[in-house]
């Protein structure tokens, strides 16, 4: 069997298409030569383990170091039992050395020492007898928690400070989070981390980045070279656009097309194939997407994602590291402004948070299909208004993502209404003051003509202490419809003010004119 796209575990060169691992962290060899202790962090499923294994192997093969990569995952179950955690890590070191290092570089039997000093003592004795300087890659370091994490980091810090006495010359801590968040994992206050850390000897933090457009083209080009299957013009660029280069998504899209949709190698992979694969990944909630969105329930994540969806500005104090935490998880882009990391995550976040709404909508989606096959948006909005009057106050009173509750309710209703036949694309960003929806409905007319109906919808909220957003909303919807090249659109304004009129009084469905003279359907609720 030939190589394939990999979406589970580290890449193996003989089995998987892959970007050269050493090219993804080019700074590491130089930092090792500086005898540095440093951090490598990145969201899950970005290729950390693959890159770190390759780096350790290369450093050892050069003949200057005994470099070892191992996982701390086995110590997760130890909790605060730092003695058990240390024994678990030492066992993984010994097992990893058996197949990564030649016999003369491997550790011998570990020494006897108190639990609180066992790791430091063992590494000192190994460094003393090893004919080469030791370089250790502690992968999945954030599997450790509480007292176990404090103990391991403290022993590493103590050994670092004792040099030039024998000890590993370079230690690399690798995990999901940057070192600043280790304080929270060790039991500190997650809401006020500042810059303090139990690992304050680190020289640098490196973040493993997503694939560049060139690397996506390289990865997909390997498939073409091996199988002869081409990518149609624009397909590779579209894959990058959908994923922003997130490595798991890049692989998962292509794997879905090749292995699940089953496009024959004799046919090119098209933009339409990739869109179909994207929708399948979202609907099936693949393991990576499911584990990522499980984080949405965490209070630290909600404090960032709630305003992001609602378009509100963030209100964080200078010592608040929640933003860095959510960036380290990979949910939002690594650089300002705050936005979803890629279009697929942007869609998944909203669908997950509005899933319960879709389950609660009893309207039959077939009733929103017009006789000519088009989507009856006026009917959907009218029925939503009635449903909102009946259910809106109850649903928004639950306090879960309250900043964006009304917006999520409407999006969940529309998602149920289009029911997989249509597509609702969303744009939202911190501080934008709105959510933009682009509804696309492909259909065939009774006389056999294929068409795609498109609708532009903007959602805004009227907050306590803010002016009526109607005027700004009409200007914004004009700009949005200009982009979409649509003659008409819909503006939805949810009145979220304290003391607002009752929901049945404020919920209306009318039409109005925009500054550009467009007829705009106006739903207030």
N, C-alpha and C positions, 0 to 999 in steps of 0.2 A: 504494500500500500504506500502511495506517495505522501508527500507532505500535505498538511491541511492547516486551516486557520484555527488557532488555539484560543479557547475561552475558559480553560480550567487548569490552574496550576502553572508552574514555570514552563517556559518554552524550551524544547530540546531541538537543537539544530537539525538533526536527522529526521525529525518528525513534523516540525512546524515551520511555517513561514515566520520569519522574525527579523526585526531590525538588529544589526550588530550591537550586542549588549554593551560593549566597551564604549561605544560612541555616545551612549546616553548619559554617562556620568564621567566626562573627561577630566574633571578636576580631582578625582579621587587619588590617582597615583601621586600627584604633586603634594597633596595633603599628607599622604602616608610618608613620603620622603621628608616632610617637615616634622615627623613624629607627632602628628596632631591627633587629638581626640575630637571627633566631630559627629554630626547627625545627618542622616539621609532620611527624608520623609516624603511621602506621597500618598495620595488616596489609594484605596484597594484596587487591585486589578489594573495596575499601571505598569507592571513589569519590574518592580523592585527586586524580587527574589531572583529573577532571571539575570538582571544586571549585576547584582552582588555576587552571585555564584561565579559569573564569568570574570569579574574583577579579582576575586580571591584566587581563582585558578590561574589567571594571568600573572598575578604578583608572585605566586609560588613558582610558576614555570620559568620566570626570569632568573631564578636562582638567588635572589637577594633576600627574600622574606619567606617565612612560613605563615601563609595567610589562610585563614579558616573561616568559612561561612557556616553558621548554624542557627537554628530557630529556638526561641525561648517559649514557643507555643505550649510545649509539654508542661511548663511550670504554671500555666494559667490556673489550674485547679488548686494550687497550693494556697491561693488567697494571701492571708497575712502570715502564713507559716513560712518564714524566710528560710528556715533550715531545709524544709522540703523543696522549696523553690530552687535553692542553691544546688541540692543534689540532682534535681531534674536537669538543670542547665549543664552541670558537669558531665552528666551521663550523655547528653546530646553532643557536647564537645568531643567526648571520647569516640562516640559513634561516627560523627562527621569526620574526625581526623583519620579514622580507619580507611575511609575511601577517598579522602581528598589529599592526604599528605603521605609522602614516602615514610617507611618505618623509622628512619633516624630523626624525623621531625615530630613524631607523635608523642603525646604525653605518656608517662608511665603511670603506675598506680597513684591515685590521689592521696595526699597526706591526711593524717588525722589532725583536726583543728576544731575549735568551737564553731558552732553554726554561724555566728555573727562574723567570723573571719575566714570561713572555709574557702570561699571563692578567691579572695585576695591571696591567701596562702598558697592555694593550688596553682594559681597563675604565676606567682613569684617562683615557685619551684620549677615549673615547666620552663619559664623564660630563662632560668639559670642554667639548665642543662641543654636547652635547644641550641643547635649550632647556628641558627639564623634568628634574626629579630622576629618576634611574634606580631602578627596583625590579625585582630579578631573582629568579625562582623557579627554583632548581636542582632539578628533579624527578629521581627515580631517582639521587640523589647516592650512594647506597650501591652503585651499580653499580661505582664506583671502588674500587680496593683498593691496599694497600701504599703504595709511594712516590708513586703518582699521587694518591691521596687526601690524603696528607700535603702534597704540593705545592699542590694546589688550596686546601685549607683554610688553609695557611700564607699564601698570597698574599691570600686574602680577609681573614684576620686582620690582615695587614700594611696592607692598604688601609683597613680599618676604623680602625686605630690612627692612620693618617695624616690622617684627617679633621680639619678642614674642607677639606683639599685635595680636588680633584675625585675622586669615587669613588661607586659606587652608594650611595644613602642608606639602602636597606634590602635585605637579602639574606635569602631564605627557603630553607633547605635542607630538601628534602622526600624522604622515603623510608620504608622499612619500619621502621627502627630509630630509637630515640631517640639523641640525640647522645652519650650516655654509651658506647654501643657502638661509636662510630667508632674508638675506640682499638684495639679488636680488629681491625677492618677494616683499620686502618693498620699492623698487625703487632704490636700489643701483646699482653700476656697476657690472654686472654679470661676466665680464671678469677679474676683479681684486678684488676678495673677500678677499683674505688673510685669516686671522683667525678672523676678526672682525665680530660681530654679534649683533643684537638688543636684543638678549636673552643670555647675557653673564653670567647669574647666573646658567646655567645648570651644574649639576655635571657630567653627563655622557650622551653619545649617545649610544643607543642600536639598533642594526640592526637585525630585525627578519629574520632568515636564511631560506634557502630552506629545504625541507625534506632530511633527511639522507636516505641511502639505507635501513636501518632498519625500518624507518618510512614509506617508500613506501611499503615495505613488509607487515607492520602492516595494513596499509590502505587497500591494496588489499586483505589481509587475512580476513578483516571484511566482504568483499563481499563474499568470499568463505564460511565463517561461516554462513552468512545469507541465501545464495542461494544454496550452495553446488557446485557452479561452480569453477573449479580448474584453476590455471594458469600453463601452460605447462612449463617444465624445461627451464630455461633461459629467460622466458617472463618478470618476475618481474625485473630482472637485466637489460633487454633490455629497459624497461620503464624508469628506472633510467638513463640509458645511453642516451636516447633520450632527456630527460627533465632536467637532472642534478638536479632533485628533485624540480623543480619549482612547487609549489603546484597546481596552476591552470592547468598547463599542465598535471601533474600526474592524476588529476581528469578527465580532458577533454579527455585524451587518452582512459581511461577505460570507460567513459560514451559513447564515440563514438562507441566503440566496442560493448557494452552491449545494448545501446538504439537505435543507428542509423544503424550500420551494422547488429545488431540483432543476434549475435552469441547465440544460445540456451544455457540455463544453463546446459544442459546435455553434452555440448562439452567444452573442455578446451580452454582458451584464449591463443593464440600462438604468437610467435614473428611476424609471418606474419600478424596476425590480427592487432597488434600494429603498424606495418609499414603502413598498409592500413589506419588505423585511423590517423596516422601522416599526410599522404598525403591528406586525406580528410580535416583535420583541416587547412592545409596550403592553399589548393585550395579554400575553402569556406571563408577564412579570418575571422575566428570566431571573435566575438566582442572584446575579450581581445587582440588578435593579431592585429586587425585593429587599436585599440586605441594606442597600443604600437608603431606600425610602423608609425603612424601619426607623432610621434616625430622626425622621420628622416628628416623632412623638417626644423627643428630648426637649426639655425647656430651653436649653441653650440654643438649639436649632430653631425652635419656634420663634424665639426673639428676633431672629434674622429673617427667616423665611416668611413669617407673617407680614411684616412691612414690605418685603420684596414683592409678594403677590399683590398686595393692596396698592402698591405704588407710593407708599408713605415714606418720608425720610426716616433714617435710623436715628434713634435717640440713645446713644451709648456714652458712658463716661470714659475718660482717657485710659483707665486701667482695665477696661472690659475687653477680655480676649475672646468673647464669643464669636466675633467676626473671623478671627484667625482660626478658631476651632472649626467653623463651618467650611472655611476655605480648605483646611487640611483634610476634611472629610471628602472634598471633591464635589460638593453639591453646588457651589458657586464658583465663578471664574477666579483664577489666581490673582487677578489684577483689577483695580477699580475701572469703572463703577461696579457696584454690587449688582450681579445678574446671574441667572442660572448658568452653570458651567457649559452647557451646550443645548441645542434645541430639543434633543431627546429627553434630557433631564428636565428641561422646562416643561415639557408635556407630561412626563411621568409624575412630577411633583403635584401638579394640579389634579391629574386623574386620580391619584391615590387619595388626596385630601377630599375630593368630591365624590369618591366611590359610594359612600353610604347614601348620598343624595340620589344617585342613579338608581340604587336599590329601592328607594322610597317613592319614586315616580311611577304612578299607576297608569298614566296615559299611554295609549298604544301608539308606538312610533309610526305605524302605518297610516294613522289618521292625519299625519302631517305631510303626506305625499299628495300633491295636486293631481288632478286627472291627466295633465300632460306629462307627469313624471317629475316635475320640479318639487322643491321643498317649500312648504307653506309657512314661511317665517312669520307673517302676521298672525296666523292661527296659533303658532307655537308661543309667541309673545303674549297673546291674549290669554291662552290657557295658563301660561306661567304666572301672569298677574293674578288670576283667580287662585292658583295654588299657593302663591306667595302670601296673599291675604290670609289664607287658612293656616299656613304652616310656618311662615317666615319668623314670627316672634319666638316661637318655640325653638326652631332650629338655631337661631342666632343667640339664644340665651344660654347655650351650653358652655360658652367660654373657651371653646377649642378653636384656635386660630381666629379669635374674635375680630381682629383687624380686617380680615379678609373673608369673614363668614358669608356675608351676603353675596359677594362676588363668586365664591366657590359654589354657593347654592345655585346661582344662575348657570354657571358653567356646567355643573353636574346635570342640571335639567336639560340644557341644550345637548350635552353629550348623549344623554338617553334618547332625546328626540331624533338625533341624526342616526343613532343606533348602528354605527359601523358603515352605513352607506355613504354618509358624508364625512368630512374631516373638519374639525375645528382647530385652527392654529392660533396660538396665543402669543402675545408679546407683553411682558411686564418687566419693570425695573424699579429699583428703589428711587423715590423722589419724583417719579414721572407723574404721579397723581391719577393714574388710570390703568386700565387693562384694555388692550386692543385684541379683538377677535376677528379672524378671517375665516368665514364658513365657506367651504367649497363642497358642492353637491353635484357629482357627475350623474347624468341620466340620459336616457334616450327618448326622444319625443315619439308620439304615436306613429308618425310617418317615418321613423327609423333614423332620425338625425341625432348623432351624439352631441351632447352639450355639457357644459360645466357651469352651473349657477354659482355665483359668488356674492357674498354678503359681508359688509363691514359693520362691526358692532363695537362700540366703546362703552366701558363701564367705569363709572366714577362713584365716589362716596362723598357725602356732605357731612363733615365732622363738626363736633362742637367747637365753637370759637372760630370757625372758618366762614367765609362768605359763600353765598349760593354759587355752586360750581357750574350753573347752566351756561353762562356766557363763555367761560373758558372751555367747557366741554364742547360747545358748538364749534369754537375755533379749532380745537384739537381734532374733532371728528372730520372737519373739512380737510385738514392736513393729511389725516389718515386715508380718507377717501381719495385724495389726490394721488397718494402713493399707490393705492390699489386700482386707480383709474375707474372708479365707480361713480355713478350719477347720484345715488341715494344711499342712505345708511341709517343706522339706529344708534341712539344715545340712551344709556340706562343710568339713572342717578338713584342711588340708595341713600335715603335720609337716615344717617346714623347719629344724629344729634340727641343729646339728652333733652327730654321734654319735647321731642318732635310730635307732630300730630299722630293719632293712632294709625296703625298700618292700613286699615281699610279706608281712612280719610286720605292718606298721602299716596296711595297706590292708584295711578292713573295711566292710561295709554292714549296718547294723542299724537298729533304731528305738529311740527314747527319748521321754520325756515332757518337755515344756517347763514352766516355772513356771506358765503359765496352763492347764496340763492338756492341751495339744494333743499329738497324736501326731506326732513329728518323725522323718523319715527322716534317719539320720546316716551320712554317708560320710566316713571318715577315710582319708588317703592320704599 
